[in-house]
């Protein structure tokens, strides 16, 4: 991976020192003086585009995700350190938490469908409304209902949907029937 950061303890310590001094300026630069709300994933990649000496690029992260855990350099640690500095900052932290608490755009796109039909299929998650109960079911067959980026995004969207639907008074979250060749019976097991 040619465009990865040096992950030595010394290099990370230097980046940490720089982040301590520059976190607010970097955040203000990326958010246009806090006029744009960005979620954490958007922030780390926007910061990497402008400061590839501080954060791994999307390409570097994507390449590392293809590796076994034992072969990774731990590039996501650098993203975590960056976010830790932002969250710890007395002005940035609340701003970032506010951005993260806003509904995902995908939820707003599907809200009318939920309100009119009572269900929304998000691929690896779905929302069904039965009376005043919102049922969120996750179904990630590729990983036996474990989380990955698409399932986390779908789950966040599903939770936003039940929170935004005024008809929902209580929500239930469950995993769907696990379908995988390694499960008992060669294909399905009880709901997670």
Rosetta constraint file for C-alpha pairs under 8 A:
AtomPair CA 1 CA 60 HARMONIC 6.53 0.50
AtomPair CA 1 CA 63 HARMONIC 7.20 0.50
AtomPair CA 3 CA 56 HARMONIC 7.73 0.50
AtomPair CA 3 CA 57 HARMONIC 7.45 0.50
AtomPair CA 3 CA 60 HARMONIC 6.39 0.50
AtomPair CA 4 CA 56 HARMONIC 5.93 0.50
AtomPair CA 4 CA 57 HARMONIC 7.43 0.50
AtomPair CA 4 CA 60 HARMONIC 5.78 0.50
AtomPair CA 4 CA 75 HARMONIC 7.84 0.50
AtomPair CA 5 CA 52 HARMONIC 7.91 0.50
AtomPair CA 5 CA 53 HARMONIC 6.77 0.50
AtomPair CA 5 CA 54 HARMONIC 7.62 0.50
AtomPair CA 5 CA 55 HARMONIC 7.19 0.50
AtomPair CA 5 CA 56 HARMONIC 6.16 0.50
AtomPair CA 5 CA 75 HARMONIC 7.61 0.50
AtomPair CA 6 CA 11 HARMONIC 6.14 0.50
AtomPair CA 6 CA 12 HARMONIC 7.66 0.50
AtomPair CA 7 CA 11 HARMONIC 6.22 0.50
AtomPair CA 7 CA 12 HARMONIC 6.15 0.50
AtomPair CA 7 CA 73 HARMONIC 6.76 0.50
AtomPair CA 7 CA 74 HARMONIC 7.56 0.50
AtomPair CA 7 CA 75 HARMONIC 7.52 0.50
AtomPair CA 8 CA 12 HARMONIC 6.23 0.50
AtomPair CA 9 CA 13 HARMONIC 6.06 0.50
AtomPair CA 10 CA 14 HARMONIC 6.30 0.50
AtomPair CA 11 CA 15 HARMONIC 6.32 0.50
AtomPair CA 12 CA 16 HARMONIC 6.08 0.50
AtomPair CA 12 CA 78 HARMONIC 7.72 0.50
AtomPair CA 13 CA 17 HARMONIC 6.23 0.50
AtomPair CA 14 CA 18 HARMONIC 6.31 0.50
AtomPair CA 15 CA 19 HARMONIC 6.03 0.50
AtomPair CA 15 CA 54 HARMONIC 6.05 0.50
AtomPair CA 16 CA 20 HARMONIC 6.13 0.50
AtomPair CA 16 CA 81 HARMONIC 7.41 0.50
AtomPair CA 17 CA 21 HARMONIC 6.61 0.50
AtomPair CA 18 CA 22 HARMONIC 5.94 0.50
AtomPair CA 18 CA 23 HARMONIC 7.98 0.50
AtomPair CA 19 CA 23 HARMONIC 5.00 0.50
AtomPair CA 19 CA 82 HARMONIC 6.96 0.50
AtomPair CA 19 CA 85 HARMONIC 6.94 0.50
AtomPair CA 20 CA 85 HARMONIC 6.74 0.50
AtomPair CA 22 CA 26 HARMONIC 6.08 0.50
AtomPair CA 23 CA 27 HARMONIC 6.08 0.50
AtomPair CA 23 CA 82 HARMONIC 7.76 0.50
AtomPair CA 23 CA 85 HARMONIC 6.56 0.50
AtomPair CA 23 CA 86 HARMONIC 6.33 0.50
AtomPair CA 24 CA 28 HARMONIC 6.08 0.50
AtomPair CA 24 CA 86 HARMONIC 7.39 0.50
AtomPair CA 24 CA 89 HARMONIC 7.75 0.50
AtomPair CA 24 CA 92 HARMONIC 6.99 0.50
AtomPair CA 25 CA 29 HARMONIC 6.06 0.50
AtomPair CA 26 CA 30 HARMONIC 6.20 0.50
AtomPair CA 26 CA 47 HARMONIC 7.24 0.50
AtomPair CA 27 CA 31 HARMONIC 6.03 0.50
AtomPair CA 27 CA 33 HARMONIC 7.84 0.50
AtomPair CA 27 CA 34 HARMONIC 7.70 0.50
AtomPair CA 27 CA 86 HARMONIC 7.66 0.50
AtomPair CA 27 CA 92 HARMONIC 7.61 0.50
AtomPair CA 28 CA 32 HARMONIC 5.71 0.50
AtomPair CA 28 CA 33 HARMONIC 4.37 0.50
AtomPair CA 28 CA 34 HARMONIC 5.68 0.50
AtomPair CA 29 CA 33 HARMONIC 6.17 0.50
AtomPair CA 30 CA 43 HARMONIC 7.32 0.50
AtomPair CA 30 CA 46 HARMONIC 6.60 0.50
AtomPair CA 30 CA 47 HARMONIC 6.65 0.50
AtomPair CA 31 CA 35 HARMONIC 6.02 0.50
AtomPair CA 31 CA 36 HARMONIC 4.88 0.50
AtomPair CA 31 CA 37 HARMONIC 6.59 0.50
AtomPair CA 31 CA 38 HARMONIC 7.03 0.50
AtomPair CA 32 CA 36 HARMONIC 6.26 0.50
AtomPair CA 37 CA 96 HARMONIC 7.59 0.50
AtomPair CA 37 CA 99 HARMONIC 5.30 0.50
AtomPair CA 38 CA 42 HARMONIC 5.82 0.50
AtomPair CA 38 CA 43 HARMONIC 5.96 0.50
AtomPair CA 38 CA 96 HARMONIC 7.53 0.50
AtomPair CA 38 CA 99 HARMONIC 6.11 0.50
AtomPair CA 38 CA 100 HARMONIC 7.75 0.50
AtomPair CA 39 CA 43 HARMONIC 6.16 0.50
AtomPair CA 39 CA 96 HARMONIC 7.26 0.50
AtomPair CA 39 CA 99 HARMONIC 5.93 0.50
AtomPair CA 39 CA 100 HARMONIC 5.45 0.50
AtomPair CA 40 CA 44 HARMONIC 6.27 0.50
AtomPair CA 40 CA 83 HARMONIC 7.44 0.50
AtomPair CA 40 CA 96 HARMONIC 7.72 0.50
AtomPair CA 40 CA 100 HARMONIC 7.32 0.50
AtomPair CA 41 CA 45 HARMONIC 6.50 0.50
AtomPair CA 42 CA 46 HARMONIC 6.02 0.50
AtomPair CA 43 CA 47 HARMONIC 5.94 0.50
AtomPair CA 44 CA 48 HARMONIC 6.08 0.50
AtomPair CA 44 CA 55 HARMONIC 7.28 0.50
AtomPair CA 44 CA 79 HARMONIC 6.21 0.50
AtomPair CA 44 CA 82 HARMONIC 7.66 0.50
AtomPair CA 44 CA 83 HARMONIC 7.71 0.50
AtomPair CA 45 CA 49 HARMONIC 6.22 0.50
AtomPair CA 45 CA 56 HARMONIC 7.94 0.50
AtomPair CA 45 CA 57 HARMONIC 6.40 0.50
AtomPair CA 45 CA 58 HARMONIC 6.13 0.50
AtomPair CA 46 CA 50 HARMONIC 6.57 0.50
AtomPair CA 47 CA 51 HARMONIC 5.63 0.50
AtomPair CA 47 CA 52 HARMONIC 7.58 0.50
AtomPair CA 47 CA 55 HARMONIC 6.95 0.50
AtomPair CA 48 CA 52 HARMONIC 4.69 0.50
AtomPair CA 48 CA 53 HARMONIC 7.76 0.50
AtomPair CA 48 CA 54 HARMONIC 6.90 0.50
AtomPair CA 48 CA 55 HARMONIC 4.83 0.50
AtomPair CA 48 CA 56 HARMONIC 5.86 0.50
AtomPair CA 48 CA 57 HARMONIC 5.24 0.50
AtomPair CA 48 CA 58 HARMONIC 7.70 0.50
AtomPair CA 49 CA 57 HARMONIC 6.66 0.50
AtomPair CA 51 CA 55 HARMONIC 6.50 0.50
AtomPair CA 52 CA 56 HARMONIC 6.16 0.50
AtomPair CA 52 CA 57 HARMONIC 6.48 0.50
AtomPair CA 54 CA 78 HARMONIC 7.82 0.50
AtomPair CA 55 CA 78 HARMONIC 6.12 0.50
AtomPair CA 55 CA 79 HARMONIC 6.34 0.50
AtomPair CA 55 CA 82 HARMONIC 7.82 0.50
AtomPair CA 56 CA 60 HARMONIC 5.97 0.50
AtomPair CA 56 CA 61 HARMONIC 6.54 0.50
AtomPair CA 56 CA 75 HARMONIC 6.35 0.50
AtomPair CA 56 CA 76 HARMONIC 7.88 0.50
AtomPair CA 56 CA 78 HARMONIC 7.26 0.50
AtomPair CA 56 CA 79 HARMONIC 7.44 0.50
AtomPair CA 57 CA 61 HARMONIC 6.34 0.50
AtomPair CA 58 CA 62 HARMONIC 6.00 0.50
AtomPair CA 59 CA 63 HARMONIC 6.05 0.50
AtomPair CA 60 CA 64 HARMONIC 6.14 0.50
AtomPair CA 60 CA 75 HARMONIC 7.97 0.50
AtomPair CA 61 CA 65 HARMONIC 6.17 0.50
AtomPair CA 61 CA 75 HARMONIC 6.67 0.50
AtomPair CA 61 CA 76 HARMONIC 7.20 0.50
AtomPair CA 62 CA 66 HARMONIC 6.88 0.50
AtomPair CA 63 CA 67 HARMONIC 7.34 0.50
AtomPair CA 64 CA 72 HARMONIC 6.02 0.50
AtomPair CA 64 CA 73 HARMONIC 7.61 0.50
AtomPair CA 64 CA 75 HARMONIC 7.69 0.50
AtomPair CA 65 CA 72 HARMONIC 7.97 0.50
AtomPair CA 67 CA 71 HARMONIC 5.96 0.50
AtomPair CA 67 CA 72 HARMONIC 6.16 0.50
AtomPair CA 68 CA 72 HARMONIC 6.63 0.50
AtomPair CA 74 CA 78 HARMONIC 7.59 0.50
AtomPair CA 75 CA 79 HARMONIC 7.06 0.50
AtomPair CA 76 CA 80 HARMONIC 6.27 0.50
AtomPair CA 77 CA 81 HARMONIC 6.17 0.50
AtomPair CA 78 CA 82 HARMONIC 6.27 0.50
AtomPair CA 79 CA 83 HARMONIC 6.24 0.50
AtomPair CA 80 CA 84 HARMONIC 5.96 0.50
AtomPair CA 81 CA 85 HARMONIC 6.35 0.50
AtomPair CA 82 CA 86 HARMONIC 6.48 0.50
AtomPair CA 83 CA 87 HARMONIC 6.03 0.50
AtomPair CA 84 CA 88 HARMONIC 5.99 0.50
AtomPair CA 85 CA 89 HARMONIC 6.29 0.50
AtomPair CA 86 CA 92 HARMONIC 5.72 0.50
AtomPair CA 86 CA 93 HARMONIC 5.66 0.50
AtomPair CA 86 CA 96 HARMONIC 7.69 0.50
AtomPair CA 87 CA 92 HARMONIC 6.38 0.50
AtomPair CA 87 CA 93 HARMONIC 3.84 0.50
AtomPair CA 87 CA 94 HARMONIC 7.38 0.50
AtomPair CA 87 CA 96 HARMONIC 6.99 0.50
AtomPair CA 87 CA 97 HARMONIC 7.81 0.50
AtomPair CA 88 CA 92 HARMONIC 7.71 0.50
AtomPair CA 88 CA 93 HARMONIC 5.76 0.50
AtomPair CA 89 CA 93 HARMONIC 5.30 0.50
AtomPair CA 90 CA 94 HARMONIC 7.14 0.50
AtomPair CA 91 CA 95 HARMONIC 6.63 0.50
AtomPair CA 92 CA 96 HARMONIC 6.01 0.50
AtomPair CA 93 CA 97 HARMONIC 6.15 0.50
AtomPair CA 94 CA 98 HARMONIC 6.06 0.50
AtomPair CA 95 CA 99 HARMONIC 6.36 0.50
AtomPair CA 96 CA 100 HARMONIC 6.23 0.50
AtomPair CA 97 CA 101 HARMONIC 6.14 0.50
AtomPair CA 98 CA 102 HARMONIC 6.65 0.50
AtomPair CA 103 CA 107 HARMONIC 6.41 0.50
AtomPair CA 103 CA 108 HARMONIC 7.03 0.50
AtomPair CA 103 CA 157 HARMONIC 7.54 0.50
AtomPair CA 103 CA 160 HARMONIC 5.64 0.50
AtomPair CA 104 CA 108 HARMONIC 6.76 0.50
AtomPair CA 104 CA 156 HARMONIC 7.57 0.50
AtomPair CA 104 CA 157 HARMONIC 6.10 0.50
AtomPair CA 104 CA 160 HARMONIC 7.08 0.50
AtomPair CA 105 CA 109 HARMONIC 6.30 0.50
AtomPair CA 106 CA 110 HARMONIC 6.37 0.50
AtomPair CA 106 CA 157 HARMONIC 6.33 0.50
AtomPair CA 107 CA 111 HARMONIC 5.91 0.50
AtomPair CA 107 CA 157 HARMONIC 5.05 0.50
AtomPair CA 107 CA 158 HARMONIC 7.08 0.50
AtomPair CA 107 CA 160 HARMONIC 6.04 0.50
AtomPair CA 107 CA 161 HARMONIC 5.56 0.50
AtomPair CA 108 CA 112 HARMONIC 7.92 0.50
AtomPair CA 108 CA 161 HARMONIC 7.68 0.50
AtomPair CA 110 CA 114 HARMONIC 6.44 0.50
AtomPair CA 110 CA 120 HARMONIC 7.00 0.50
AtomPair CA 110 CA 161 HARMONIC 7.68 0.50
AtomPair CA 111 CA 115 HARMONIC 6.20 0.50
AtomPair CA 111 CA 161 HARMONIC 6.18 0.50
AtomPair CA 111 CA 164 HARMONIC 7.48 0.50
AtomPair CA 111 CA 165 HARMONIC 7.20 0.50
AtomPair CA 112 CA 116 HARMONIC 6.05 0.50
AtomPair CA 113 CA 117 HARMONIC 5.70 0.50
AtomPair CA 113 CA 118 HARMONIC 7.21 0.50
AtomPair CA 113 CA 119 HARMONIC 7.08 0.50
AtomPair CA 113 CA 120 HARMONIC 6.68 0.50
AtomPair CA 114 CA 118 HARMONIC 4.66 0.50
AtomPair CA 114 CA 119 HARMONIC 4.94 0.50
AtomPair CA 114 CA 120 HARMONIC 5.69 0.50
AtomPair CA 114 CA 127 HARMONIC 7.78 0.50
AtomPair CA 114 CA 128 HARMONIC 7.77 0.50
AtomPair CA 114 CA 129 HARMONIC 7.77 0.50
AtomPair CA 114 CA 161 HARMONIC 7.66 0.50
AtomPair CA 114 CA 165 HARMONIC 7.64 0.50
AtomPair CA 115 CA 119 HARMONIC 7.95 0.50
AtomPair CA 115 CA 165 HARMONIC 6.66 0.50
AtomPair CA 115 CA 167 HARMONIC 7.98 0.50
AtomPair CA 118 CA 127 HARMONIC 7.97 0.50
AtomPair CA 118 CA 128 HARMONIC 5.72 0.50
AtomPair CA 118 CA 129 HARMONIC 4.99 0.50
AtomPair CA 118 CA 130 HARMONIC 7.42 0.50
AtomPair CA 119 CA 126 HARMONIC 7.25 0.50
AtomPair CA 119 CA 127 HARMONIC 5.29 0.50
AtomPair CA 119 CA 128 HARMONIC 4.23 0.50
AtomPair CA 119 CA 129 HARMONIC 6.13 0.50
AtomPair CA 120 CA 126 HARMONIC 5.60 0.50
AtomPair CA 120 CA 127 HARMONIC 5.22 0.50
AtomPair CA 120 CA 128 HARMONIC 6.65 0.50
AtomPair CA 121 CA 125 HARMONIC 6.51 0.50
AtomPair CA 121 CA 126 HARMONIC 4.43 0.50
AtomPair CA 121 CA 127 HARMONIC 6.58 0.50
AtomPair CA 122 CA 126 HARMONIC 5.29 0.50
AtomPair CA 122 CA 127 HARMONIC 7.97 0.50
AtomPair CA 122 CA 154 HARMONIC 6.00 0.50
AtomPair CA 122 CA 158 HARMONIC 7.77 0.50
AtomPair CA 123 CA 139 HARMONIC 7.94 0.50
AtomPair CA 123 CA 154 HARMONIC 7.47 0.50
AtomPair CA 124 CA 138 HARMONIC 5.69 0.50
AtomPair CA 124 CA 139 HARMONIC 4.87 0.50
AtomPair CA 124 CA 140 HARMONIC 5.41 0.50
AtomPair CA 124 CA 150 HARMONIC 7.39 0.50
AtomPair CA 124 CA 151 HARMONIC 5.62 0.50
AtomPair CA 124 CA 154 HARMONIC 6.49 0.50
AtomPair CA 125 CA 136 HARMONIC 6.92 0.50
AtomPair CA 125 CA 137 HARMONIC 5.47 0.50
AtomPair CA 125 CA 138 HARMONIC 4.15 0.50
AtomPair CA 125 CA 139 HARMONIC 5.76 0.50
AtomPair CA 125 CA 140 HARMONIC 7.95 0.50
AtomPair CA 125 CA 151 HARMONIC 6.96 0.50
AtomPair CA 125 CA 154 HARMONIC 5.70 0.50
AtomPair CA 125 CA 155 HARMONIC 6.16 0.50
AtomPair CA 125 CA 158 HARMONIC 7.04 0.50
AtomPair CA 126 CA 136 HARMONIC 5.73 0.50
AtomPair CA 126 CA 137 HARMONIC 5.40 0.50
AtomPair CA 126 CA 138 HARMONIC 6.54 0.50
AtomPair CA 126 CA 158 HARMONIC 6.72 0.50
AtomPair CA 127 CA 134 HARMONIC 6.64 0.50
AtomPair CA 127 CA 135 HARMONIC 5.58 0.50
AtomPair CA 127 CA 136 HARMONIC 4.64 0.50
AtomPair CA 127 CA 137 HARMONIC 6.55 0.50
AtomPair CA 127 CA 158 HARMONIC 6.08 0.50
AtomPair CA 127 CA 161 HARMONIC 7.78 0.50
AtomPair CA 127 CA 162 HARMONIC 7.66 0.50
AtomPair CA 128 CA 134 HARMONIC 5.80 0.50
AtomPair CA 128 CA 135 HARMONIC 5.13 0.50
AtomPair CA 128 CA 136 HARMONIC 6.63 0.50
AtomPair CA 129 CA 133 HARMONIC 5.59 0.50
AtomPair CA 129 CA 134 HARMONIC 4.48 0.50
AtomPair CA 129 CA 135 HARMONIC 6.08 0.50
AtomPair CA 129 CA 168 HARMONIC 7.20 0.50
AtomPair CA 130 CA 134 HARMONIC 6.50 0.50
AtomPair CA 130 CA 135 HARMONIC 7.64 0.50
AtomPair CA 131 CA 167 HARMONIC 7.61 0.50
AtomPair CA 131 CA 168 HARMONIC 7.58 0.50
AtomPair CA 132 CA 167 HARMONIC 5.52 0.50
AtomPair CA 132 CA 168 HARMONIC 4.43 0.50
AtomPair CA 132 CA 169 HARMONIC 5.20 0.50
AtomPair CA 132 CA 170 HARMONIC 6.66 0.50
AtomPair CA 133 CA 168 HARMONIC 5.40 0.50
AtomPair CA 133 CA 169 HARMONIC 6.07 0.50
AtomPair CA 133 CA 170 HARMONIC 5.09 0.50
AtomPair CA 133 CA 171 HARMONIC 5.58 0.50
AtomPair CA 133 CA 172 HARMONIC 7.39 0.50
AtomPair CA 134 CA 162 HARMONIC 5.88 0.50
AtomPair CA 134 CA 168 HARMONIC 5.64 0.50
AtomPair CA 134 CA 169 HARMONIC 7.60 0.50
AtomPair CA 134 CA 170 HARMONIC 6.23 0.50
AtomPair CA 134 CA 171 HARMONIC 4.49 0.50
AtomPair CA 134 CA 172 HARMONIC 6.27 0.50
AtomPair CA 135 CA 171 HARMONIC 5.70 0.50
AtomPair CA 135 CA 172 HARMONIC 4.87 0.50
AtomPair CA 135 CA 173 HARMONIC 6.17 0.50
AtomPair CA 135 CA 174 HARMONIC 7.84 0.50
AtomPair CA 136 CA 158 HARMONIC 6.52 0.50
AtomPair CA 136 CA 159 HARMONIC 7.53 0.50
AtomPair CA 136 CA 171 HARMONIC 7.22 0.50
AtomPair CA 136 CA 172 HARMONIC 5.99 0.50
AtomPair CA 136 CA 173 HARMONIC 4.78 0.50
AtomPair CA 136 CA 174 HARMONIC 6.34 0.50
AtomPair CA 137 CA 173 HARMONIC 6.01 0.50
AtomPair CA 137 CA 174 HARMONIC 5.05 0.50
AtomPair CA 137 CA 175 HARMONIC 5.37 0.50
AtomPair CA 137 CA 176 HARMONIC 5.79 0.50
AtomPair CA 138 CA 145 HARMONIC 6.93 0.50
AtomPair CA 138 CA 151 HARMONIC 7.52 0.50
AtomPair CA 138 CA 155 HARMONIC 7.17 0.50
AtomPair CA 138 CA 173 HARMONIC 7.88 0.50
AtomPair CA 138 CA 174 HARMONIC 6.43 0.50
AtomPair CA 138 CA 175 HARMONIC 4.73 0.50
AtomPair CA 138 CA 176 HARMONIC 5.60 0.50
AtomPair CA 139 CA 145 HARMONIC 5.71 0.50
AtomPair CA 139 CA 175 HARMONIC 6.09 0.50
AtomPair CA 139 CA 176 HARMONIC 4.97 0.50
AtomPair CA 139 CA 177 HARMONIC 7.23 0.50
AtomPair CA 139 CA 178 HARMONIC 7.37 0.50
AtomPair CA 140 CA 144 HARMONIC 5.95 0.50
AtomPair CA 140 CA 145 HARMONIC 4.32 0.50
AtomPair CA 140 CA 146 HARMONIC 6.65 0.50
AtomPair CA 140 CA 147 HARMONIC 7.59 0.50
AtomPair CA 140 CA 151 HARMONIC 6.87 0.50
AtomPair CA 140 CA 178 HARMONIC 7.78 0.50
AtomPair CA 141 CA 145 HARMONIC 6.01 0.50
AtomPair CA 141 CA 178 HARMONIC 6.19 0.50
AtomPair CA 141 CA 179 HARMONIC 5.49 0.50
AtomPair CA 141 CA 180 HARMONIC 6.27 0.50
AtomPair CA 142 CA 180 HARMONIC 7.36 0.50
AtomPair CA 143 CA 147 HARMONIC 7.50 0.50
AtomPair CA 144 CA 178 HARMONIC 5.54 0.50
AtomPair CA 144 CA 179 HARMONIC 6.94 0.50
AtomPair CA 144 CA 180 HARMONIC 6.69 0.50
AtomPair CA 145 CA 175 HARMONIC 6.52 0.50
AtomPair CA 145 CA 176 HARMONIC 7.51 0.50
AtomPair CA 145 CA 178 HARMONIC 6.61 0.50
AtomPair CA 145 CA 192 HARMONIC 7.62 0.50
AtomPair CA 147 CA 151 HARMONIC 5.64 0.50
AtomPair CA 147 CA 152 HARMONIC 6.07 0.50
AtomPair CA 148 CA 152 HARMONIC 6.07 0.50
AtomPair CA 149 CA 153 HARMONIC 6.21 0.50
AtomPair CA 150 CA 154 HARMONIC 6.14 0.50
AtomPair CA 151 CA 155 HARMONIC 5.97 0.50
AtomPair CA 152 CA 156 HARMONIC 6.12 0.50
AtomPair CA 153 CA 157 HARMONIC 6.23 0.50
AtomPair CA 154 CA 158 HARMONIC 6.08 0.50
AtomPair CA 155 CA 159 HARMONIC 6.14 0.50
AtomPair CA 156 CA 160 HARMONIC 6.19 0.50
AtomPair CA 157 CA 161 HARMONIC 6.18 0.50
AtomPair CA 158 CA 162 HARMONIC 6.49 0.50
AtomPair CA 159 CA 163 HARMONIC 6.23 0.50
AtomPair CA 160 CA 164 HARMONIC 6.03 0.50
AtomPair CA 161 CA 165 HARMONIC 6.06 0.50
AtomPair CA 162 CA 168 HARMONIC 6.16 0.50
AtomPair CA 162 CA 171 HARMONIC 6.84 0.50
AtomPair CA 163 CA 168 HARMONIC 7.36 0.50
AtomPair CA 174 CA 191 HARMONIC 7.62 0.50
AtomPair CA 174 CA 192 HARMONIC 6.68 0.50
AtomPair CA 175 CA 191 HARMONIC 5.84 0.50
AtomPair CA 175 CA 192 HARMONIC 4.73 0.50
AtomPair CA 176 CA 191 HARMONIC 5.10 0.50
AtomPair CA 176 CA 192 HARMONIC 6.31 0.50
AtomPair CA 177 CA 188 HARMONIC 6.31 0.50
AtomPair CA 177 CA 189 HARMONIC 5.91 0.50
AtomPair CA 177 CA 190 HARMONIC 5.56 0.50
AtomPair CA 177 CA 191 HARMONIC 4.27 0.50
AtomPair CA 177 CA 192 HARMONIC 6.70 0.50
AtomPair CA 178 CA 183 HARMONIC 7.50 0.50
AtomPair CA 178 CA 187 HARMONIC 7.59 0.50
AtomPair CA 178 CA 188 HARMONIC 5.22 0.50
AtomPair CA 178 CA 189 HARMONIC 5.33 0.50
AtomPair CA 178 CA 190 HARMONIC 6.82 0.50
AtomPair CA 178 CA 191 HARMONIC 6.42 0.50
AtomPair CA 178 CA 192 HARMONIC 7.13 0.50
AtomPair CA 179 CA 183 HARMONIC 7.10 0.50
AtomPair CA 179 CA 187 HARMONIC 4.79 0.50
AtomPair CA 179 CA 188 HARMONIC 4.26 0.50
AtomPair CA 179 CA 189 HARMONIC 6.79 0.50
AtomPair CA 180 CA 186 HARMONIC 6.88 0.50
AtomPair CA 180 CA 187 HARMONIC 4.75 0.50
AtomPair CA 180 CA 188 HARMONIC 6.27 0.50
AtomPair CA 181 CA 186 HARMONIC 4.73 0.50
AtomPair CA 181 CA 187 HARMONIC 4.89 0.50
AtomPair CA 181 CA 188 HARMONIC 7.89 0.50
AtomPair CA 182 CA 186 HARMONIC 6.22 0.50
AtomPair CA 182 CA 187 HARMONIC 7.12 0.50
AtomPair CA 183 CA 187 HARMONIC 5.78 0.50
AtomPair CA 183 CA 188 HARMONIC 5.98 0.50
AtomPair CA 183 CA 189 HARMONIC 6.21 0.50
AtomPair CA 184 CA 188 HARMONIC 6.78 0.50
AtomPair CA 184 CA 189 HARMONIC 6.39 0.50
AtomPair CA 185 CA 189 HARMONIC 7.51 0.50
